[in-house]
Amino acid sequence: MSDAPTVDLPQLRERNEQMVLNLIRDEGPISRAELARRSRLSRSTISTIIAALLSSHDVYEIGIGESQGGRRPIMLDFNYQSSYVVGIDVATSSLTLLLTDLQAQVIQRASAPFLLSSGPDTCIPQIAEQFRALVQAAQIDPARIGGVGIGIPGPIHTETGSTIAPPVMPGWGGVPLLRRLEQALGRRVLLENDANLGALAEQTWGAARGLADVAYIYFGSEGIGGGIILGGALYRGHIGSAGEIGHLTIDEDGPPCRCGSRGCLEAAVGTPALLARAQAQGIAVGSIGQLVSLAQAGSPQAQALLAQAGEQLGVAIASLLNLLNPSGVVLGGQLAQAGELVLGPLRATLARRGLAVASQQVELKPAALGPDVIAIGAAALAIRHLFRTPNAAGGPRHAPDGERVGQPASA
C-alpha cells in the first residue's frame, strides 16, 4: 500500500482559485501570463480559473496591456462590486449598520435605537430585522451579501463564539451568540469584540496606519474596552478576553466596579462615572460630547474634570506601555474629541509613571475614523474572511489580520 498523501482535488482547486483571485485583487490590472508566473500554476490551469472567475463576475477584462514581445495581453482586474458585506456595531443603546462593497466603500448606512439590556431573546431578532431592512433599502439581492461582521461590547470565546460574562452585557454571559446570530440572519457571521474591530480599522485606515504594535482604547457609552495589535496581528489572548483595559485597577481604594472589583479604570473614567462626577460638581451635561464642548468653550470646571480623567487614564496606559511596549496608542470614542485637554495630562502621567524606553517613543493619538469605526471594522472583518485562503490558520470565525481591504468612504 502506498504511503503517499492523498490529494483533495476540490480543496486544491478552491485554494488555487482563491490564490489567483487574491493576486488579481492585490496586483491588478494583471495579465494571464503574469498570473501564471506569479502563482506558478500552468497556463491551462490559469485559463480554467479565469473562465470561472469571469463567469461569476468576480473579475473582469479591462482592455489591452503593453506587450513584452508577441501579442499584447488582455488585462484582468478585480470586481469590487461582485458582492457586498455588512458591518454591524451592536452598542448598549444603539445599532449601526453599514453595507459596503468589497473595497469598504459604504453603499447604505442605517442606525436604530436599541437596548442591549433587554437581553438576547429580544435583541437578536431586532438585529436580524435591521439587517434585512438595510439590504432591502440598498436594493441589493440578499444572495450577493457575501459576509456579515458584528461587533459587541464584550469578549467572545474564540472557540465557541459565546459571550464571556461581559460586565456591560448583564444576562448575556455564556450565550451561544455566534450560533444564534447565524440562525437569525440565515448566513455566516464573523463575531468580534468592538474594541478589537476599532483597533483593526484604525490600524488599516486611521490614526495607527502602518504601525505594527498598537493599543486602541475605546470609550463606549457604558464601558471602556481595548484592542491590542502585536506584530501586525490582533491579540485575543487564550480564549478571547485580552484587551479589557477598563478593568485594570488604578486605585485599590477607588469606587466599586460593576465587574465586582474596586478601583477599575472604567469605574473612575467610564462614561457613567464621568457624567456622575460632572453632575456632582454642578456641571449640567448629559453626555461626554457636551462635557467636551463645555471644556473647549473655556469652562475651568469641565477642563479640570477632563484633565483628571487624562491623568487616571495615564495610570492604566503606563502599565500597558511597560508590559507591551507598543509603538502607538489610539484613544477612540467620545472622549477622544477632547484632544489635548485629555492627551496633555495623559502624556504628563506617562512621563512620570511609564518606563522611559516605552513612554518616550510611543505615538499617542486620537482616533481618526469617527463614530462608525466599529461598523467599519466589522465590514472589514467580513471582507478579510472572503479573501482568506481556504483552511488558513486561525479561529473558526476570525479572519486573518493585516490584509489589504481597500479604503472606506469615511476614512
C-alpha positions in Angstrom: 0.0 0.0 0.0 1.3 3.4 -0.9 2.2 5.9 1.9 1.9 8.9 -0.4 -0.5 11.5 1.0 -3.9 11.8 -0.7 -4.8 15.0 -2.6 -8.2 16.5 -2.1 -8.8 17.8 -5.6 -11.8 20.0 -4.9 -9.9 21.7 -2.0 -6.9 22.1 -4.2 -8.9 23.8 -6.9 -10.5 26.1 -4.3 -7.1 27.1 -2.9 -5.8 27.8 -6.3 -8.8 29.8 -7.3 -8.6 31.9 -4.1 -4.8 32.4 -4.6 -5.4 33.7 -8.2 -8.3 35.9 -7.0 -6.2 37.4 -4.3 -3.4 38.1 -6.8 -5.8 39.9 -9.1 -7.2 41.9 -6.2 -3.8 42.9 -4.9 -1.8 43.3 -8.2 -4.5 44.1 -10.8 -4.6 45.0 -13.6 -2.7 41.9 -14.4 -2.3 39.5 -17.4 -2.9 35.8 -17.5 0.7 35.2 -18.3 1.8 37.2 -15.2 -0.7 35.3 -13.1 0.8 32.0 -14.2 4.3 33.3 -13.4 3.4 34.7 -10.0 1.3 31.7 -8.9 3.5 29.1 -10.5 0.4 27.4 -11.9 0.2 26.2 -15.5 -1.3 28.4 -18.2 -4.1 25.9 -18.8 -4.9 25.9 -15.0 -4.9 29.8 -15.1 -7.2 29.8 -18.1 -9.7 27.4 -16.3 -9.7 29.5 -13.2 -10.1 32.8 -15.0 -13.0 31.4 -17.0 -14.8 30.6 -13.7 -14.0 34.0 -12.2 -15.3 35.8 -15.3 -18.4 33.7 -15.2 -19.0 34.6 -11.6 -18.3 38.3 -12.2 -15.5 38.3 -9.6 -13.1 39.7 -12.1 -13.4 41.4 -15.5 -11.3 42.2 -18.5 -10.4 45.8 -18.8 -8.5 46.2 -22.0 -5.2 45.5 -23.7 -1.9 45.8 -21.9 1.6 46.5 -23.0 3.4 43.8 -24.9 6.7 42.3 -23.7 7.2 40.7 -27.1 4.4 39.0 -29.0 0.7 39.5 -28.7 -0.5 42.3 -26.4 -2.2 40.7 -23.3 -5.8 41.2 -22.2 -5.6 42.6 -18.7 -7.7 41.5 -15.7 -8.9 43.4 -12.7 -10.9 42.7 -9.6 -14.6 43.5 -9.4 -15.2 45.1 -6.0 -19.0 45.1 -6.7 -19.2 41.4 -7.3 -20.6 41.0 -3.8 -21.2 43.1 -0.6 -20.7 42.8 3.1 -22.5 44.2 6.1 -20.8 45.5 9.3 -22.9 45.9 12.4 -21.9 47.8 15.6 -24.0 46.4 18.5 -23.7 49.1 21.2 -25.5 49.3 24.5 -28.1 51.7 23.3 -27.9 51.7 19.5 -27.3 49.7 16.4 -25.2 51.0 13.5 -25.2 49.1 10.2 -23.1 49.6 7.1 -23.5 47.8 3.8 -20.3 48.2 1.8 -18.7 46.8 -1.4 -15.5 44.7 -1.2 -13.4 47.9 -1.1 -15.2 49.0 2.0 -17.0 51.8 0.2 -20.2 52.5 2.1 -23.3 51.8 -0.1 -26.0 52.1 2.6 -26.0 53.1 6.3 -28.6 52.7 9.0 -28.9 53.2 12.7 -31.6 52.4 15.2 -32.2 52.8 18.9 -31.5 49.6 20.8 -31.3 48.3 24.4 -28.7 45.7 24.9 -30.0 45.3 28.5 -33.3 43.8 27.1 -31.4 40.5 26.6 -30.6 38.2 23.7 -34.2 36.9 23.2 -35.3 40.5 22.3 -32.1 41.9 20.8 -31.1 39.1 18.3 -34.4 39.3 16.4 -34.0 43.2 16.3 -30.5 42.8 14.8 -31.9 40.4 12.1 -34.8 42.8 11.3 -32.4 45.8 10.9 -30.1 43.7 8.8 -32.9 42.7 6.4 -34.2 46.3 6.3 -30.7 47.6 5.4 -30.3 45.1 2.5 -33.8 46.0 1.2 -33.1 49.7 1.4 -29.9 49.3 -0.6 -31.9 47.3 -3.3 -29.3 44.6 -3.2 -30.1 40.9 -3.9 -29.6 39.2 -0.5 -27.7 36.4 -2.3 -25.0 39.0 -3.1 -24.2 39.6 0.6 -21.0 37.7 1.0 -20.5 38.2 4.7 -21.6 39.8 7.9 -19.3 41.2 10.6 -20.7 42.1 14.0 -19.0 43.8 16.9 -20.3 43.6 20.5 -19.1 45.4 23.7 -17.7 42.3 25.4 -15.3 39.5 24.9 -16.2 36.4 22.8 -14.8 32.9 23.3 -12.6 32.3 20.3 -13.6 28.6 20.0 -17.3 28.6 20.9 -18.5 32.0 19.8 -20.1 32.5 23.2 -20.1 35.7 25.2 -17.7 35.6 28.2 -19.5 37.2 31.2 -19.3 40.8 29.9 -19.9 43.4 32.6 -21.7 45.8 30.2 -23.9 42.9 29.0 -25.8 41.6 32.0 -27.8 38.5 31.2 -25.6 37.7 28.1 -22.9 35.6 29.8 -22.4 32.2 28.2 -25.0 32.8 25.4 -24.0 30.9 22.2 -24.3 34.3 20.4 -22.5 33.3 17.2 -24.8 30.3 16.5 -27.9 32.3 17.4 -27.0 35.2 15.2 -26.2 32.9 12.2 -29.6 31.2 12.7 -31.4 34.6 12.9 -29.6 36.1 9.9 -29.6 32.9 7.8 -25.9 33.2 6.9 -22.4 33.0 8.2 -21.4 35.7 10.7 -18.0 37.0 11.9 -18.3 38.0 15.5 -15.7 40.1 17.3 -15.3 42.4 20.3 -16.0 46.0 19.4 -12.7 47.4 20.6 -10.8 44.8 18.6 -12.7 46.0 15.5 -11.8 49.6 16.3 -8.2 48.6 16.6 -8.2 46.8 13.2 -10.0 49.7 11.5 -7.7 52.4 12.9 -4.6 50.4 12.1 -5.7 49.7 8.5 -7.0 53.2 7.6 -6.8 55.6 10.6 -4.6 57.0 13.2 -2.4 53.9 13.6 -2.0 53.2 9.9 1.3 51.5 9.3 2.0 50.7 12.9 2.6 47.0 13.8 2.2 47.2 17.6 -0.9 49.2 18.7 -3.1 49.6 21.7 -6.5 51.0 21.0 -8.6 52.4 23.9 -12.3 52.7 23.2 -14.7 54.8 25.3 -18.2 53.4 24.7 -21.4 54.7 26.0 -21.1 52.5 29.1 -17.7 50.8 29.3 -14.0 51.1 28.3 -12.5 48.5 26.0 -9.2 47.9 24.5 -7.9 46.2 21.3 -4.3 45.1 21.1 -2.4 44.5 17.9 1.1 42.9 18.2 3.3 42.2 15.2 0.5 43.3 12.9 -2.0 40.8 14.2 -4.9 41.1 16.6 -4.0 39.7 20.0 -7.1 38.0 21.6 -5.5 36.0 24.4 -6.1 32.4 25.3 -9.9 32.4 24.9 -10.7 35.9 23.6 -10.7 38.2 26.7 -7.5 40.1 26.1 -7.6 43.9 26.0 -10.0 44.6 28.9 -8.1 47.7 30.0 -11.3 49.1 31.6 -10.8 46.6 34.4 -7.2 47.4 35.2 -7.0 48.6 38.8 -5.8 52.2 39.1 -6.8 52.8 42.7 -7.4 49.9 45.2 -9.4 52.3 47.4 -11.4 53.6 44.4 -15.1 53.2 43.7 -16.6 49.8 43.2 -16.9 48.5 39.6 -19.8 46.5 38.2 -17.3 43.7 37.4 -17.2 43.0 41.2 -13.7 44.6 41.7 -12.9 48.1 43.0 -10.9 51.0 41.6 -11.1 49.9 38.0 -10.3 52.4 35.2 -13.9 52.1 34.0 -15.3 52.8 37.4 -13.2 56.0 37.5 -13.4 57.5 34.0 -16.1 55.4 32.1 -18.9 57.5 30.7 -21.4 56.9 33.6 -18.6 57.7 36.2 -17.5 60.9 34.4 -21.1 62.2 34.0 -21.9 61.4 37.6 -18.8 63.3 38.7 -19.7 66.3 36.5 -23.2 66.4 37.9 -21.9 66.3 41.5 -19.8 69.3 40.7 -22.8 71.2 39.3 -21.8 70.8 35.6 -25.1 70.3 33.7 -24.2 67.9 30.9 -25.9 64.7 29.7 -23.2 63.3 27.5 -19.4 63.2 27.2 -19.8 65.2 24.0 -21.5 68.0 25.9 -18.8 67.9 28.6 -16.0 68.1 25.9 -17.8 71.1 24.2 -18.1 72.9 27.5 -14.4 72.4 28.2 -13.5 73.6 24.7 -15.6 76.7 25.3 -13.4 77.5 28.3 -15.2 76.1 31.3 -12.5 75.7 34.0 -14.5 73.0 35.8 -15.0 70.9 32.7 -11.4 71.3 31.8 -10.3 70.2 35.2 -12.6 67.2 35.1 -11.1 66.1 31.7 -7.6 66.7 32.9 -8.2 64.4 35.9 -9.6 61.8 33.5 -6.5 62.0 31.4 -4.3 61.5 34.5 -6.3 58.5 35.6 -6.2 57.0 32.1 -2.5 57.6 32.0 -2.0 55.4 35.1 -3.6 52.4 33.2 -1.8 53.1 29.9 1.5 53.4 31.7 1.1 49.8 32.8 0.2 48.8 29.3 3.3 50.5 27.8 5.6 48.9 30.4 4.2 45.5 29.7 3.7 45.5 25.9 5.8 48.4 24.5 3.5 49.3 21.6 4.6 51.8 19.0 1.2 53.6 19.1 -1.7 54.2 21.4 -5.0 55.4 19.9 -7.8 56.9 22.0 -11.2 56.3 20.5 -14.8 57.1 21.4 -16.3 60.4 22.6 -13.5 61.2 25.0 -11.1 61.3 22.0 -12.9 64.5 20.9 -11.3 66.4 23.8 -7.9 66.2 22.1 -5.1 67.8 24.2 -7.5 68.5 27.1 -7.2 64.8 27.8 -4.0 63.9 25.9 -1.9 66.5 27.5 -2.4 65.4 31.1 -2.2 61.8 29.9 1.2 62.4 28.4 2.4 64.0 31.6 1.3 61.0 33.6 3.0 58.6 31.2 6.2 60.6 31.6 6.0 60.2 35.4 4.8 56.6 35.6 6.0 54.9 32.4 9.4 53.5 31.7 11.3 56.0 29.6 12.2 53.3 27.0 8.5 52.7 26.4 6.7 56.0 27.1 9.1 58.3 25.2 8.9 56.5 21.9 5.1 55.8 21.7 2.8 57.7 19.4 -0.3 58.9 21.3 -3.2 60.0 19.1 -6.9 60.5 19.0 -8.8 58.1 16.7 -9.4 59.2 13.1 -12.4 57.2 11.8 -15.3 58.8 13.6 -18.4 57.3 15.3 -18.8 54.5 12.7 -15.4 53.0 13.4 -16.7 49.7 14.9 -19.1 49.1 12.0 -16.3 49.9 9.6 -14.1 47.4 11.3 -16.9 44.8 11.3 -17.3 45.2 7.5 -13.5 44.9 7.1 -13.5 41.7 9.1 -16.1 40.2 6.7 -14.1 41.3 3.7 -10.9 39.8 5.0 -12.8 36.5 5.6 -13.9 36.4 2.0 -10.3 36.7 0.8 -8.9 34.2 3.2 -7.2 31.2 1.7 -9.3 28.1 2.4 -8.1 26.2 5.5 -5.8 29.1 6.5 -4.7 29.1 10.2 -6.9 30.9 12.7 -10.0 30.6 14.7 -13.2 29.4 13.2 -14.8 32.8 13.0 -11.8 35.1 12.9 -10.2 36.2 9.6 -6.5 36.8 9.2 -5.4 40.3 10.3 -3.4 42.7 8.3 -4.7 42.1 4.8 -5.5 44.9 2.3 -9.2 45.5 2.1 -9.4 48.9 0.4 -10.3 52.3 1.6 -13.5 53.1 3.5 -15.6 56.1 2.3 -15.5 57.6 5.8 -11.7 57.5 6.2 
